Amino acid sequence: MTGILTIALKHPLYGRFAYNLALSIKSADPKQRISVVADEMALSHLHEGQKMIFDNIIEPLPHQCQRDGKLKPLITKFYLNDLTPYDKTLFVDADMIFSPMADFNKLWSELDGIEWTMANRGENKPDKGISEWVDSGILTQTYPDVEQWYDLSSEWMYFEKGPTADVIFAGARGYYDEGKLLTRQFAGDKPDEPFFNLALNAYGVKPHQSPYQPTYWQPAVRKFMNTMEIKRTYYAFSAGGNHLPKHQERIYNELLSNASTRMNMPSLKIGDKRSYLNERKHI
């Protein structure tokens, strides 16, 4: 069984994003399944009818979202293989929205048989400078045997249940909990991608394609596109980052309006993360 999984924890803003994401998926193809890993706070503003947009609402266990009694939503990505109800899972961040032209039959066919992969912007050699999250000198000093490194983007991750996915997720959370690698702070925690990179390197696994960019996020694509171009070229649009520029907000709202009209259901207004979340004031 295939399905899409997302996370909404800690704040109603993430619940609004997750609802809009589900609306866009169902409007493009009503047969698609979507589950949300959520806590009561994130979905507190949704009434019972709105919650029915999700096929499953999954509450994580404390160890899957907390460390030292503090909520750490980013670490939930390290437990996706345990949380998913699907044999074949596409995980997407809640602040994504799918194109009304998304062909899910094509998408699942493209991904079928891939044990694990993640969106990425290409390979970065450890001795040539790493991504914005980790300094290459610190990486090689802490883990001198690292041979591969990708500019990963965990907003889009596909995996099939099995030993490969299990060792990658377990390895990533193991490196995170080890606490040796110094990274730039992100959303009040450490970014998850460096720890996925360490697990990939340890087990000799690579993304199935590099670069692999199935979604449009303007800072990564580095090209301004209009809404129709995005609809035709990418499966989904990303509203990632702590601030959504006005022209990108217009694109998100247009895609959301498409979904709302098709489903004959109201959408939910979203805002900049930095306006709602203290940990996203800067990044």
Sine and cosine of phi, psi and omega as CSV:
sin_phi,cos_phi,sin_psi,cos_psi,sin_omega,cos_omega
0.00,0.00,0.74,-0.67,0.03,-1.00
-0.99,-0.15,0.44,-0.90,0.05,-1.00
-0.14,-0.99,0.27,-0.96,-0.02,-1.00
-0.95,-0.31,0.64,-0.77,-0.06,-1.00
-0.80,-0.60,0.63,-0.78,0.09,-1.00
-0.63,-0.77,0.12,-0.99,-0.05,-1.00
-0.81,-0.59,0.71,-0.71,0.11,-0.99
-0.65,-0.76,0.98,-0.22,-0.03,-1.00
-0.74,-0.67,0.43,-0.90,0.24,-0.97
0.99,0.10,-0.65,0.76,-0.15,-0.99
-0.58,-0.82,0.59,-0.81,0.03,-1.00
-0.84,0.54,-0.41,0.91,0.03,-1.00
-0.85,0.53,-0.66,0.75,0.00,-1.00
-0.93,0.36,-0.54,0.84,0.07,-1.00
-0.91,0.42,-0.63,0.77,0.04,-1.00
-0.90,0.43,-0.70,0.72,0.06,-1.00
-0.85,0.52,-0.72,0.69,-0.06,-1.00
-0.89,0.45,-0.64,0.77,0.04,-1.00
-0.89,0.46,-0.73,0.68,0.00,-1.00
-0.89,0.46,-0.63,0.78,0.06,-1.00
-0.86,0.50,-0.75,0.66,0.00,-1.00
-0.88,0.48,-0.65,0.76,0.03,-1.00
-0.86,0.51,-0.67,0.74,-0.02,-1.00
-0.93,0.37,-0.60,0.80,0.01,-1.00
-0.92,0.39,-0.76,0.65,-0.03,-1.00
-0.91,0.41,-0.51,0.86,0.00,-1.00
-0.95,0.30,-0.52,0.85,0.04,-1.00
-0.98,0.22,-0.56,0.83,0.00,-1.00
-0.35,-0.94,0.98,-0.18,-0.07,-1.00
-0.87,0.50,-0.32,0.95,-0.04,-1.00
-0.98,0.21,-0.26,0.97,-0.06,-1.00
-0.94,0.33,0.59,-0.80,0.03,-1.00
-0.99,-0.16,0.65,-0.76,0.10,-0.99
-0.66,-0.75,0.75,-0.66,0.05,-1.00
-0.88,-0.47,0.46,-0.89,0.02,-1.00
-0.81,-0.58,0.75,-0.67,0.15,-0.99
-1.00,0.02,0.93,-0.38,-0.21,-0.98
-0.56,-0.83,0.40,-0.92,0.17,-0.99
-0.94,-0.33,0.13,-0.99,-0.06,-1.00
-0.88,0.47,-0.61,0.79,-0.04,-1.00
-0.88,0.47,-0.70,0.71,-0.08,-1.00
-0.91,0.42,-0.55,0.84,-0.05,-1.00
-0.98,-0.22,0.20,0.98,-0.11,-0.99
-0.89,0.45,-0.43,0.90,-0.05,-1.00
-1.00,0.02,-0.14,0.99,-0.02,-1.00
-1.00,0.01,0.70,-0.71,0.11,-0.99
-0.99,0.11,0.17,-0.98,-0.13,-0.99
-0.87,0.49,-0.56,0.83,0.04,-1.00
-0.91,0.42,-0.64,0.77,0.02,-1.00
-0.93,0.37,-0.57,0.82,0.01,-1.00
-0.91,0.42,-0.35,0.94,-0.02,-1.00
-0.94,0.34,-0.16,0.99,0.09,-1.00
-0.90,0.44,-0.41,0.91,0.01,-1.00
-1.00,-0.02,0.69,-0.73,0.07,-1.00
-0.95,0.30,-0.55,0.84,0.05,-1.00
-0.59,-0.80,0.63,-0.78,0.19,-0.98
-0.91,-0.42,0.89,-0.46,-0.13,-0.99
-0.92,-0.39,0.85,-0.53,0.03,-1.00
-1.00,-0.05,0.85,-0.52,-0.01,-1.00
-0.95,0.31,0.48,-0.88,0.11,-0.99
-0.96,0.27,0.37,-0.93,-0.04,-1.00
-0.79,0.61,-0.66,0.75,-0.04,-1.00
-0.94,0.34,-0.23,0.97,0.01,-1.00
-1.00,-0.02,-0.04,1.00,-0.01,-1.00
-0.53,-0.85,0.06,1.00,-0.05,-1.00
-0.72,-0.69,0.46,-0.89,0.22,-0.98
-0.67,-0.74,0.76,-0.65,-0.01,-1.00
0.81,0.59,0.61,0.79,0.05,-1.00
0.97,0.23,0.06,1.00,-0.01,-1.00
-0.95,-0.30,0.67,-0.75,0.00,-1.00
-0.93,0.36,0.80,-0.59,0.00,-1.00
-0.76,-0.64,0.99,0.15,-0.12,-0.99
-0.84,0.55,-0.51,0.86,-0.06,-1.00
-0.90,0.43,-0.51,0.86,-0.05,-1.00
-0.95,0.31,-0.25,0.97,0.03,-1.00
-0.88,0.48,-0.46,0.89,0.05,-1.00
-0.90,0.44,-0.40,0.92,0.02,-1.00
-0.97,0.24,-0.13,0.99,-0.05,-1.00
-0.88,-0.47,0.25,0.97,-0.09,-1.00
-0.86,0.50,-0.57,0.82,0.00,-1.00
-0.91,0.41,-0.49,0.87,0.06,-1.00
-0.99,0.15,-0.50,0.87,-0.11,-0.99
-1.00,0.05,-0.48,0.88,-0.12,-0.99
-0.92,0.40,0.64,-0.77,0.11,-0.99
-1.00,0.00,0.05,1.00,-0.14,-0.99
-0.95,-0.32,0.46,-0.89,0.11,-0.99
-0.96,0.27,-0.57,0.82,0.01,-1.00
-0.79,-0.61,0.90,-0.45,-0.19,-0.98
-0.87,-0.50,0.75,-0.67,0.24,-0.97
-0.96,-0.27,0.92,-0.39,0.09,-1.00
-1.00,-0.05,0.72,-0.70,0.11,-0.99
-0.70,-0.71,0.59,-0.81,0.08,-1.00
-0.88,0.47,0.48,-0.88,-0.06,-1.00
-0.90,0.43,-0.44,0.90,-0.04,-1.00
-1.00,0.07,0.42,0.91,0.14,-0.99
-0.99,-0.13,0.34,-0.94,0.14,-0.99
-0.58,-0.81,0.74,-0.67,-0.10,-0.99
-0.99,0.12,0.50,-0.86,0.09,-1.00
-0.93,0.38,0.61,-0.79,0.08,-1.00
-0.92,0.40,-0.23,0.97,0.01,-1.00
-0.99,-0.12,0.09,1.00,-0.04,-1.00
-0.86,0.50,0.79,-0.62,0.01,-1.00
-0.98,-0.17,0.99,-0.13,-0.08,-1.00
-0.95,0.31,-0.48,0.88,0.09,-1.00
-0.88,0.48,-0.69,0.73,0.04,-1.00
-0.91,0.41,-0.68,0.74,-0.02,-1.00
-0.87,0.50,-0.78,0.63,-0.03,-1.00
-0.91,0.41,-0.55,0.84,0.05,-1.00
-0.91,0.40,-0.64,0.76,0.02,-1.00
-0.90,0.44,-0.56,0.83,-0.10,-0.99
-1.00,-0.06,-0.28,0.96,-0.09,-1.00
-0.84,0.55,0.76,-0.65,0.03,-1.00
1.00,-0.01,-0.13,0.99,0.05,-1.00
-1.00,0.09,0.85,-0.53,-0.10,-0.99
-0.96,0.29,-0.56,0.83,0.02,-1.00
-0.27,-0.96,0.69,-0.72,0.13,-0.99
-0.40,-0.92,0.28,-0.96,0.00,-1.00
-0.57,-0.82,0.55,-0.84,0.12,-0.99
-0.85,0.53,0.58,-0.82,-0.01,-1.00
-0.38,-0.92,0.35,-0.94,-0.03,-1.00
-0.96,-0.28,0.33,0.94,0.04,-1.00
0.91,-0.41,0.11,-0.99,-0.04,-1.00
-1.00,0.04,0.65,-0.76,0.10,-1.00
-0.89,-0.46,0.88,-0.48,0.05,-1.00
-0.94,0.34,0.68,-0.73,-0.03,-1.00
-0.83,0.55,-0.47,0.88,-0.02,-1.00
-1.00,-0.08,0.10,0.99,-0.03,-1.00
-0.91,-0.41,0.20,0.98,-0.06,-1.00
0.99,-0.13,0.75,-0.66,-0.08,-1.00
-0.98,-0.20,-0.10,-1.00,-0.03,-1.00
-0.92,0.39,0.04,-1.00,-0.05,-1.00
-0.89,0.45,-0.28,0.96,-0.10,-0.99
-0.99,0.10,-0.44,0.90,-0.14,-0.99
-0.68,-0.73,0.73,-0.68,0.10,-1.00
-0.98,0.21,0.71,-0.71,-0.07,-1.00
-0.88,0.47,-0.59,0.80,0.01,-1.00
-0.90,0.44,-0.66,0.75,0.03,-1.00
-0.92,0.40,-0.65,0.76,0.00,-1.00
-0.87,0.48,-0.79,0.61,-0.07,-1.00
-0.93,0.37,-0.47,0.88,0.07,-1.00
-0.95,0.32,-0.63,0.77,-0.04,-1.00
-0.98,0.18,-0.67,0.74,-0.01,-1.00
-0.77,-0.64,0.99,0.16,-0.11,-0.99
-0.92,0.40,-0.27,0.96,-0.04,-1.00
-1.00,-0.02,0.07,1.00,0.01,-1.00
-0.92,0.40,0.80,-0.60,-0.03,-1.00
-0.92,-0.40,-0.36,0.93,-0.02,-1.00
-0.73,-0.69,0.52,-0.85,0.01,-1.00
-0.42,-0.91,0.73,-0.68,0.00,-1.00
-0.88,-0.48,0.49,-0.87,0.12,-0.99
-0.99,0.13,0.98,0.20,-0.12,-0.99
-0.97,0.23,0.44,-0.90,0.10,-0.99
-0.70,-0.71,0.97,-0.24,-0.12,-0.99
-0.98,0.19,0.18,0.98,0.10,-1.00
-0.93,0.37,-0.27,0.96,-0.02,-1.00
-0.62,-0.78,0.91,-0.41,-0.08,-1.00
-0.62,-0.78,0.73,-0.69,0.05,-1.00
-0.85,-0.52,0.66,-0.75,0.07,-1.00
-0.44,-0.90,0.43,-0.90,0.07,-1.00
-0.91,-0.42,0.64,-0.77,-0.05,-1.00
-0.85,0.53,0.75,-0.66,-0.02,-1.00
0.34,-0.94,0.00,-1.00,-0.10,-0.99
-0.90,0.43,-0.54,0.84,-0.02,-1.00
-0.90,0.44,-0.77,0.64,0.03,-1.00
-0.88,0.48,-0.65,0.76,-0.04,-1.00
-0.87,0.49,-0.70,0.71,-0.05,-1.00
-0.95,0.31,-0.53,0.85,0.01,-1.00
-0.93,0.37,-0.75,0.66,-0.01,-1.00
-0.91,0.42,-0.69,0.73,0.02,-1.00
-0.91,0.42,-0.65,0.76,0.02,-1.00
-0.90,0.43,-0.68,0.74,-0.01,-1.00
-0.89,0.47,-0.71,0.70,-0.01,-1.00
-0.94,0.33,-0.47,0.88,0.07,-1.00
-0.91,0.42,-0.70,0.72,0.04,-1.00
-0.92,0.40,-0.62,0.79,0.05,-1.00
-0.88,0.48,-0.76,0.65,-0.05,-1.00
-0.93,0.37,-0.45,0.89,0.04,-1.00
-0.87,0.49,-0.59,0.81,0.13,-0.99
0.95,0.30,0.32,0.95,-0.04,-1.00
-0.99,0.11,-0.57,0.82,-0.13,-0.99
-0.99,0.13,0.85,-0.53,0.06,-1.00
-0.99,0.13,0.83,-0.56,0.00,-1.00
-0.79,-0.61,0.23,-0.97,0.17,-0.98
-0.93,0.37,0.56,-0.83,0.02,-1.00
-0.96,0.29,0.58,-0.82,0.04,-1.00
-0.60,-0.80,0.84,-0.54,0.06,-1.00
0.79,0.62,0.66,0.75,0.04,-1.00
0.97,0.25,0.22,0.98,-0.03,-1.00
-0.49,-0.87,-0.25,-0.97,0.11,-0.99
-1.00,-0.09,0.59,-0.80,0.08,-1.00
-0.90,0.43,0.53,-0.85,-0.07,-1.00
-0.99,0.14,-0.44,0.90,-0.12,-0.99
-0.85,0.52,-0.65,0.76,0.02,-1.00
-0.85,0.53,-0.55,0.84,-0.05,-1.00
-0.98,0.19,-0.52,0.85,0.18,-0.98
-0.91,0.42,-0.64,0.77,0.04,-1.00
-0.86,0.51,-0.69,0.72,0.01,-1.00
-0.89,0.46,-0.64,0.77,0.03,-1.00
-0.92,0.39,-0.68,0.74,0.03,-1.00
-0.87,0.50,-0.70,0.72,0.01,-1.00
-0.90,0.44,-0.68,0.73,-0.06,-1.00
-0.90,0.44,-0.58,0.81,-0.08,-1.00
-0.97,-0.26,0.11,0.99,0.08,-1.00
0.91,0.41,0.57,0.82,0.01,-1.00
-0.96,-0.29,0.60,-0.80,0.03,-1.00
-0.81,-0.58,0.45,-0.89,0.19,-0.98
-0.83,0.56,0.54,-0.84,-0.09,-1.00
-0.91,0.42,-0.32,0.95,-0.03,-1.00
-0.49,-0.87,0.62,-0.79,-0.01,-1.00
-0.53,-0.85,0.85,-0.53,-0.08,1.00
-0.95,0.31,0.33,-0.94,0.02,-1.00
-0.65,-0.76,0.96,-0.28,-0.09,-1.00
-0.77,-0.64,0.99,0.14,-0.01,-1.00
-0.98,0.18,-0.12,0.99,-0.03,-1.00
-0.83,-0.56,0.39,-0.92,0.02,-1.00
-0.99,-0.16,0.92,-0.39,0.19,-0.98
-0.81,-0.58,0.92,-0.39,-0.21,-0.98
-0.81,0.59,-0.71,0.71,0.00,-1.00
-0.86,0.50,-0.48,0.87,0.00,-1.00
-1.00,0.07,-0.67,0.74,-0.01,-1.00
-0.95,0.33,-0.52,0.86,0.03,-1.00
0.85,0.52,0.60,0.80,0.04,-1.00
-0.49,-0.87,0.78,-0.63,0.04,-1.00
-0.99,0.15,0.79,-0.62,0.00,-1.00
-0.77,-0.63,0.51,-0.86,0.06,-1.00
-0.99,0.13,0.13,-0.99,-0.12,-0.99
-0.88,0.48,-0.66,0.75,-0.03,-1.00
-0.91,0.41,-0.63,0.77,0.05,-1.00
-0.88,0.48,-0.67,0.74,0.00,-1.00
-0.91,0.41,-0.69,0.72,0.01,-1.00
-0.84,0.55,-0.66,0.75,-0.09,-1.00
-0.98,0.17,-0.45,0.89,-0.17,-0.99
-0.99,-0.15,-0.53,0.85,-0.13,-0.99
-0.83,-0.55,0.43,-0.90,0.07,-1.00
-0.95,0.32,-0.57,0.82,-0.11,-0.99
-0.47,-0.88,0.27,-0.96,0.03,-1.00
-0.92,-0.40,0.68,-0.73,-0.01,-1.00
-0.97,-0.25,0.77,-0.64,0.12,-0.99
-0.98,-0.20,0.55,0.83,-0.04,-1.00
-0.92,0.39,0.25,-0.97,-0.05,-1.00
0.99,-0.13,0.21,-0.98,-0.04,-1.00
-1.00,0.07,-0.18,0.98,-0.04,-1.00
-0.63,-0.78,0.73,-0.69,0.02,-1.00
-0.95,-0.31,0.95,-0.30,0.01,-1.00
-0.83,0.55,0.41,-0.91,-0.12,-0.99
-0.84,0.55,-0.68,0.74,-0.04,-1.00
-0.93,0.37,-0.52,0.85,0.07,-1.00
-0.96,0.27,-0.57,0.82,0.07,-1.00
-0.89,0.45,-0.61,0.79,0.02,-1.00
-0.90,0.43,-0.63,0.77,0.02,-1.00
-0.91,0.42,-0.73,0.68,0.04,-1.00
-0.83,0.56,-0.74,0.68,-0.05,-1.00
-0.92,0.40,-0.54,0.84,0.04,-1.00
-0.93,0.36,-0.69,0.73,0.05,-1.00
-0.90,0.45,-0.62,0.79,0.02,-1.00
-0.92,0.39,-0.63,0.77,0.05,-1.00
-0.90,0.45,-0.64,0.77,0.08,-1.00
-0.83,0.55,-0.73,0.68,-0.04,-1.00
-0.91,0.40,-0.69,0.72,-0.02,-1.00
-0.88,0.47,-0.68,0.74,-0.01,-1.00
-0.91,0.41,-0.71,0.70,-0.01,-1.00
-0.88,0.48,-0.64,0.77,-0.06,-1.00
-1.00,0.05,-0.20,0.98,-0.09,-1.00
0.81,0.59,0.69,0.72,0.01,-1.00
-0.71,-0.70,0.58,-0.81,0.00,-1.00
-0.94,0.33,0.53,-0.85,0.12,-0.99
-1.00,-0.09,0.10,-0.99,-0.03,-1.00
-0.89,-0.45,0.71,-0.70,-0.01,-1.00
-0.94,0.35,0.69,-0.72,0.06,-1.00
-0.89,-0.46,0.19,-0.98,0.01,-1.00
-0.58,-0.82,0.06,-1.00,0.04,-1.00
-0.88,0.47,0.68,-0.73,0.01,-1.00
-0.88,0.47,-0.58,0.81,-0.05,-1.00
-0.92,0.40,-0.34,0.94,0.02,-1.00
-0.99,0.17,-0.35,0.94,-0.09,-1.00
-0.93,-0.38,-0.47,0.88,-0.19,-0.98
-0.86,-0.51,0.87,-0.49,-0.03,-1.00
-0.86,0.51,-0.60,0.80,-0.05,-1.00
-0.96,0.29,-0.13,0.99,0.01,-1.00
-0.93,-0.36,0.35,0.94,0.03,-1.00
-0.88,0.47,-0.58,0.81,-0.09,-1.00
-0.92,-0.38,-0.53,0.85,-0.03,-1.00
-0.40,-0.92,0.00,0.00,0.00,0.00
